[in-house]
């Protein structure tokens, strides 16, 4: 039985802690804030409650597996999972609207045919087939296995089978998501639908590899789920599973450094000067924090994927509304930007400012636990902004509310109050520089969108969470916990679940 010190109580770190405890190890989690969950936070005021982090869960199988492997009670015995349907409602720049059913390729194609026409529906259906091929080719190495030592193969190989395009006696295939949309989908509304999945992580589709086609495929294939009571309930359930497996949590315990002896991690020094000895250390922290904790020691081996710094963050506006939620209201509505180029220039840093009317995601859960009574509604509005962005956030929130009114008619007349969560708030909760949000690992693009391996060049030190393989997002965080537990329990020859 090893003593294992885990830095941070984010979702990936807790997933690893629970699995390691079940394997017989003595696990202690050191969290600098006063609560668990990382980015999965909740705002409560006047009987209203809002998720200020991720609002929906793709790939719930990841957390079902976690609960199956760590105890007798399945996930559904600890939280109530609800499959949202429609999966999303979209409002395009030209005013066209479409609701896409959950986890149904045929249903999505039928809905697009009714709203956008047969040709557009056919193109999207054919795109989903190619996206499925990209998923099949990249799923195991990118999500289910530790990062390959020869990760350059993933960096060079584009798994998306782009359609050849012949022009001016030359034949080319799409190398970026934007090219795939422009050449294969053509309809600007379909392009917005495709690019919106990259924009949700702050990725510029003009520089994002076509392999990002797996992002919409995952949603269409596996559905989107909500946890009754708010997504914070998922964090609570994982935390309680850790406690049941006798994981020890120490909140308000900030790690100041990773102790090293004879080339091996042997514990932590905490900010109050105390020492926590350990046989192994698992770090669920952002790259800049890991650099500081390692005190200049290079913990990434030569030839490994370099640590990624995030470039995008999020602004979330919590809206308390008078009047109940109308029956049949979609859980999630995406209002697409009217000026695509202005939005992309802002996110890429070219314009040097915030997009005045960006793409926004409006969440309107049908959940009595989030409101004081049936005569009120709790709504969140989220937009992506550059990491570290500063501004007059109340004024910017007004812009987002104006955009959201396309999804919530009469919004301003119903508004009781609003609160804003900015990149600075995310930075305070997660420690990520500028409040950056990690992106999922993607193949191709020279490895720019891969994440460092979970094992490091410092023996006994492992990394977990969105800033390490396989990257950001709730499912990926849970997968990183499974990978770290496998590497520790089974050793460096561990190759993932079969």
C-alpha positions in Angstrom: 0.0 0.0 0.0 1.5 3.3 -1.1 0.9 6.8 0.4 -0.3 9.0 -2.4 -0.6 12.8 -2.2 -3.0 14.3 -4.7 -2.8 18.1 -5.4 -6.2 19.6 -6.2 -9.7 18.3 -5.9 -10.8 18.8 -9.5 -12.9 16.1 -11.2 -9.9 14.3 -12.7 -8.0 14.4 -9.4 -11.0 13.0 -7.5 -11.5 10.3 -10.2 -7.9 9.2 -9.7 -8.2 9.3 -5.9 -11.3 7.1 -5.8 -9.8 4.5 -8.1 -6.4 4.5 -6.2 -8.1 4.1 -2.9 -10.1 1.1 -4.1 -6.8 -0.4 -5.2 -5.7 -0.3 -1.6 -3.6 2.8 -1.5 -3.8 5.5 1.2 -4.8 8.7 -0.6 -4.8 12.2 0.7 -6.1 15.2 -1.4 -4.7 18.7 -0.8 -6.9 21.5 -2.1 -6.0 25.1 -1.8 -9.6 26.3 -1.9 -12.3 25.4 0.6 -14.3 23.1 -1.7 -14.0 20.3 -4.3 -15.0 20.1 -7.9 -12.5 22.4 -9.7 -14.5 24.3 -12.4 -17.8 22.6 -11.4 -19.0 25.4 -9.1 -22.4 26.8 -8.1 -23.8 30.3 -7.5 -26.7 30.5 -5.1 -28.7 33.6 -4.2 -32.3 34.4 -3.2 -33.4 30.8 -3.8 -31.9 30.6 -7.2 -29.0 28.3 -8.1 -26.7 28.3 -11.2 -23.9 26.2 -12.6 -21.0 28.5 -13.3 -18.9 25.7 -14.9 -19.9 23.1 -17.4 -23.7 22.9 -17.7 -24.1 19.5 -19.5 -22.3 16.2 -19.6 -21.3 14.3 -22.7 -20.2 10.7 -22.6 -21.7 9.8 -19.2 -20.3 6.3 -19.6 -17.0 7.7 -18.3 -18.5 8.4 -14.9 -20.7 5.3 -14.9 -17.4 3.3 -15.3 -15.9 5.3 -12.4 -18.8 4.4 -10.0 -18.9 0.8 -11.2 -15.2 0.4 -10.5 -15.2 2.1 -7.1 -18.3 0.8 -5.3 -21.5 -1.1 -5.3 -23.8 1.9 -6.0 -24.0 2.9 -9.7 -23.9 6.5 -10.8 -27.6 6.6 -11.3 -28.1 5.7 -7.6 -26.1 8.8 -6.6 -27.4 11.4 -9.1 -30.3 11.7 -11.4 -29.2 11.8 -15.0 -31.5 13.4 -17.6 -31.0 13.1 -21.3 -31.9 16.5 -22.7 -34.1 16.5 -25.8 -33.6 18.4 -28.0 -29.9 18.2 -27.5 -29.6 21.8 -28.7 -31.6 24.5 -30.3 -29.8 26.8 -32.8 -30.5 30.4 -33.8 -28.5 31.3 -36.9 -27.4 34.7 -38.0 -30.1 34.9 -40.7 -32.8 34.1 -38.1 -33.2 30.4 -39.1 -33.9 28.1 -36.2 -33.5 24.4 -35.8 -33.8 22.0 -32.9 -31.5 18.9 -33.0 -32.7 15.7 -31.3 -30.5 13.9 -28.8 -28.3 11.0 -29.9 -30.1 10.4 -33.2 -28.2 10.9 -36.5 -31.4 10.2 -38.5 -33.3 12.6 -36.3 -30.7 15.3 -36.8 -30.7 14.9 -40.5 -34.5 15.0 -40.6 -34.6 18.2 -38.5 -32.0 19.9 -40.7 -34.0 18.9 -43.8 -37.1 20.5 -42.5 -35.3 23.8 -41.5 -32.4 24.1 -44.0 -33.4 21.9 -46.9 -32.6 18.5 -48.3 -29.2 19.4 -49.7 -28.0 20.8 -46.4 -29.3 17.8 -44.5 -27.6 15.4 -46.9 -24.3 17.2 -46.5 -24.4 17.1 -42.7 -25.4 13.5 -42.7 -22.4 12.6 -45.0 -20.1 14.8 -42.8 -21.2 12.8 -39.7 -20.2 9.6 -41.4 -16.7 11.0 -42.0 -16.6 12.3 -38.4 -17.4 8.8 -37.2 -14.4 7.5 -39.1 -12.2 10.1 -37.4 -13.6 9.1 -34.0 -13.0 5.4 -34.7 -9.4 6.1 -35.8 -8.5 8.4 -32.9 -10.6 7.2 -29.9 -8.2 4.8 -28.3 -4.9 6.7 -28.6 -6.4 10.0 -27.7 -8.8 9.0 -25.0 -8.4 5.5 -23.7 -4.7 4.9 -23.7 -1.7 6.6 -22.1 0.0 9.0 -24.5 2.1 7.0 -26.9 5.9 7.5 -26.6 5.9 8.1 -30.3 3.2 10.6 -30.1 4.5 12.3 -33.2 2.5 9.8 -35.2 -0.7 11.3 -33.7 0.7 14.8 -34.5 1.3 14.0 -38.1 -1.7 11.8 -39.0 -5.0 13.5 -39.8 -7.8 11.0 -38.9 -10.5 12.9 -40.7 -11.2 11.5 -44.2 -11.7 14.8 -45.9 -13.4 14.9 -49.3 -10.9 15.7 -52.1 -11.4 19.0 -53.7 -10.2 19.7 -57.2 -9.6 23.3 -58.3 -7.3 24.9 -60.9 -5.9 21.4 -61.8 -4.9 20.8 -58.2 -6.6 18.3 -55.8 -6.6 19.2 -52.1 -8.3 18.0 -48.9 -9.3 20.1 -46.0 -6.6 20.5 -43.3 -8.6 22.7 -40.9 -12.1 22.6 -39.6 -12.9 25.9 -41.4 -11.8 24.4 -44.7 -13.9 21.2 -44.1 -16.9 23.4 -43.4 -16.4 25.7 -46.4 -15.6 22.9 -48.9 -17.8 20.1 -47.7 -20.8 21.8 -46.0 -21.0 25.1 -47.9 -24.1 26.3 -46.2 -23.1 29.1 -43.8 -25.6 27.8 -41.2 -24.0 24.3 -41.3 -20.6 25.9 -41.1 -21.7 27.8 -37.9 -23.1 24.6 -36.5 -19.8 22.8 -37.1 -17.5 25.7 -36.0 -19.6 26.3 -32.8 -18.1 23.1 -31.3 -14.6 24.4 -31.7 -15.6 27.9 -30.6 -17.0 26.5 -27.4 -13.4 25.8 -26.3 -12.0 29.0 -27.8 -10.5 27.2 -30.8 -10.2 29.2 -34.0 -11.6 26.9 -36.7 -9.2 28.5 -39.2 -6.3 27.0 -37.3 -8.0 23.9 -35.7 -7.4 20.6 -37.5 -10.2 18.9 -39.3 -9.9 16.1 -36.7 -12.1 18.4 -34.5 -15.0 16.9 -36.4 -15.0 14.4 -33.5 -16.5 17.0 -31.2 -19.9 17.3 -32.9 -19.8 13.6 -33.6 -19.5 12.8 -29.8 -22.6 14.9 -29.1 -24.7 13.4 -31.9 -23.6 9.8 -31.1 -23.6 9.7 -27.3 -26.0 12.5 -26.4 -26.0 15.3 -23.9 -27.0 14.8 -20.3 -28.0 17.0 -17.4 -27.7 16.1 -13.7 -30.8 17.0 -11.7 -30.0 19.7 -9.2 -27.3 21.1 -11.3 -23.9 19.8 -12.6 -22.4 20.5 -9.2 -24.2 17.4 -8.0 -21.9 15.3 -10.1 -18.9 16.8 -8.2 -20.7 16.1 -4.9 -21.3 12.5 -5.9 -17.7 11.9 -6.9 -16.5 13.6 -3.7 -18.8 11.4 -1.6 -17.6 8.3 -3.4 -14.0 9.3 -2.5 -15.0 9.7 1.2 -16.7 6.3 1.1 -13.4 4.8 -0.1 -11.6 6.6 2.8 -9.8 9.2 0.7 -8.7 12.0 3.1 -9.4 15.7 2.0 -7.6 18.7 3.4 -9.1 21.9 2.2 -7.3 25.2 2.5 -4.1 23.3 2.1 -2.1 24.9 -0.7 0.9 23.0 -2.0 4.0 25.2 -2.2 6.3 22.6 -3.7 6.9 19.0 -4.7 9.5 17.3 -2.6 12.2 15.4 -4.4 14.8 13.0 -3.2 17.2 10.9 -5.3 15.4 11.9 -8.5 11.9 10.9 -7.1 8.9 12.7 -5.8 8.5 12.0 -2.1 5.8 14.3 -0.9 4.6 17.9 -0.7 5.6 21.0 1.2 2.5 23.0 2.0 2.2 26.8 2.1 2.0 26.8 5.9 5.4 25.1 6.1 4.2 21.6 6.9 5.4 18.6 5.0 3.2 15.8 3.7 5.4 12.7 3.0 4.2 10.4 0.2 5.4 7.6 -2.0 3.7 9.0 -5.0 2.4 12.4 -6.0 -0.5 13.1 -8.4 -0.8 16.7 -9.6 -4.1 17.9 -10.8 -3.0 21.5 -11.6 -2.5 23.9 -14.5 0.9 24.0 -16.3 2.1 27.2 -14.7 1.2 25.9 -11.2 3.1 22.6 -11.9 6.1 24.6 -13.0 6.1 26.6 -9.8 5.6 23.5 -7.6 8.5 21.7 -9.3 10.8 24.6 -8.5 12.5 24.7 -11.8 13.0 21.0 -12.1 12.1 19.8 -15.6 9.4 17.3 -15.1 8.7 16.7 -18.8 11.0 14.3 -20.5 12.8 15.2 -23.7 10.7 14.7 -26.7 7.4 14.8 -24.8 4.5 17.0 -25.7 5.2 20.4 -24.2 2.8 21.7 -21.5 0.0 23.6 -23.2 -1.1 27.1 -22.0 -4.8 27.9 -22.6 -5.8 30.8 -24.8 -9.5 31.1 -24.0 -11.7 31.5 -21.1 -15.4 32.1 -20.5 -17.8 34.7 -19.2 -21.0 33.4 -17.6 -24.0 35.6 -16.7 -26.5 34.2 -14.2 -30.0 35.5 -14.8 -32.8 35.4 -12.2 -36.1 35.8 -14.0 -39.6 36.4 -12.9 -42.1 34.2 -14.6 -41.9 30.4 -14.9 -40.1 28.4 -17.6 -42.5 28.0 -20.6 -43.3 24.4 -21.3 -41.3 22.9 -24.2 -38.4 25.3 -23.8 -35.1 23.8 -25.1 -32.6 23.2 -22.3 -29.8 24.6 -24.4 -29.9 27.2 -27.2 -26.9 28.4 -29.1 -27.3 31.8 -30.6 -24.6 32.1 -33.4 -22.7 35.3 -34.0 -23.9 37.6 -36.7 -20.3 38.6 -37.6 -18.2 35.5 -37.8 -15.0 37.2 -38.8 -15.2 39.8 -35.9 -15.7 36.9 -33.4 -12.7 34.9 -34.8 -10.4 38.0 -34.9 -11.3 38.7 -31.3 -10.6 35.2 -30.0 -7.3 35.0 -31.9 -6.2 38.3 -30.4 -6.0 40.2 -33.6 -8.6 42.7 -32.8 -7.4 43.3 -29.3 -10.9 43.5 -27.8 -14.0 41.5 -27.0 -16.5 40.6 -29.7 -19.5 42.9 -29.2 -22.1 40.2 -30.1 -20.4 36.8 -29.9 -21.9 33.3 -30.1 -23.6 32.6 -26.8 -25.0 29.5 -25.2 -28.2 29.9 -23.2 -29.0 27.2 -20.7 -32.6 27.0 -19.3 -32.8 23.8 -17.2 -36.2 22.4 -16.3 -35.3 21.9 -12.7 -37.3 23.0 -9.7 -34.2 22.7 -7.4 -32.7 25.8 -9.1 -35.5 28.3 -8.5 -37.4 29.5 -5.4 -40.8 28.5 -6.9 -42.5 27.7 -10.1 -43.0 31.4 -10.8 -39.3 32.0 -11.5 -36.6 30.8 -13.9 -32.8 30.4 -13.6 -30.9 31.0 -16.8 -27.2 31.1 -17.6 -25.6 32.8 -20.6 -22.1 31.9 -21.5 -19.6 33.2 -24.1 -16.0 32.5 -24.8 -13.4 35.3 -24.4 -9.6 35.4 -24.6 -7.9 34.1 -21.4 -6.9 36.9 -19.1 -9.3 39.3 -20.8 -10.3 42.3 -18.8 -13.1 44.8 -19.3 -16.2 46.5 -18.1 -17.9 43.2 -17.4 -21.3 44.6 -16.4 -21.4 46.4 -19.7 -20.3 43.3 -21.5 -22.9 41.3 -19.7 -25.5 43.7 -21.2 -24.2 42.7 -24.7 -24.6 39.0 -23.9 -28.1 39.6 -22.5 -29.0 41.4 -25.7 -27.9 38.4 -27.7 -29.6 36.0 -25.4 -32.9 37.8 -26.0 -33.0 36.1 -29.4 -33.4 32.9 -27.4 -35.5 34.2 -24.5 -38.1 36.7 -25.8 -38.9 39.4 -23.3 -35.8 38.6 -21.3 -35.1 42.2 -20.1 -38.6 42.7 -18.9 -38.4 39.5 -16.8 -35.0 40.2 -15.4 -34.8 40.5 -11.6 -31.0 40.6 -11.3 -27.9 39.2 -12.8 -24.4 38.2 -11.7 -21.3 37.9 -13.8 -18.5 35.3 -13.5 -15.3 36.4 -15.4 -11.9 34.8 -16.3 -10.6 36.2 -13.0 -13.2 34.1 -11.1 -12.2 31.0 -13.0 -8.5 31.7 -12.3 -9.3 31.9 -8.6 -11.2 28.7 -8.6 -8.9 26.6 -10.8 -5.5 28.3 -10.6 -5.3 28.4 -14.4 -3.5 31.4 -15.7 -6.0 34.0 -17.0 -8.8 31.6 -16.2 -8.0 29.6 -19.2 -10.1 26.5 -20.0 -8.3 23.4 -21.3 -9.4 21.9 -24.7 -9.8 18.2 -25.5 -6.9 16.5 -27.2 -7.0 16.5 -31.0 -4.8 14.7 -33.5 -2.8 16.3 -36.3 -1.8 20.0 -36.3 1.8 19.1 -35.4 0.7 18.0 -32.0 -0.4 21.5 -30.9 -3.6 20.2 -29.4 -2.1 17.2 -27.7 -1.5 17.3 -23.9 1.5 16.1 -21.9 1.6 12.5 -20.8 0.2 11.6 -17.4 3.6 10.1 -16.3 6.5 12.5 -16.1 10.3 12.4 -16.1 10.3 12.8 -12.3 9.8 9.3 -11.0 6.7 9.0 -8.7 5.1 12.2 -10.1 1.9 11.9 -12.3 -0.4 14.6 -13.7 -4.1 14.4 -14.0 -7.0 16.6 -15.1 -7.7 18.8 -18.1 -4.2 20.1 -18.6 -2.7 16.6 -19.1 -3.6 13.8 -21.5 -6.4 13.5 -22.8 -7.3 17.1 -22.2 -10.2 19.2 -21.1 -13.9 18.6 -20.7 -15.7 16.5 -18.0 -15.4 13.2 -19.8 -11.7 13.7 -20.5 -11.0 14.7 -16.9 -12.6 11.4 -15.8 -10.6 9.5 -18.4 -7.4 11.1 -17.1 -8.2 9.8 -13.6 -8.6 6.3 -15.0 -5.3 6.5 -16.9 -3.3 7.7 -13.9 -4.8 5.0 -11.7 -3.9 2.4 -14.3 -0.3 3.6 -14.6 0.2 3.6 -10.8 -1.6 0.3 -10.1 -0.4 -1.7 -13.2 2.8 0.1 -14.0 4.2 1.8 -17.1 3.1 -1.1 -19.3 -0.6 -0.2 -18.7 -2.3 0.3 -22.1 -5.8 1.4 -21.0 -9.1 -0.4 -20.7 -9.7 -3.2 -23.2 
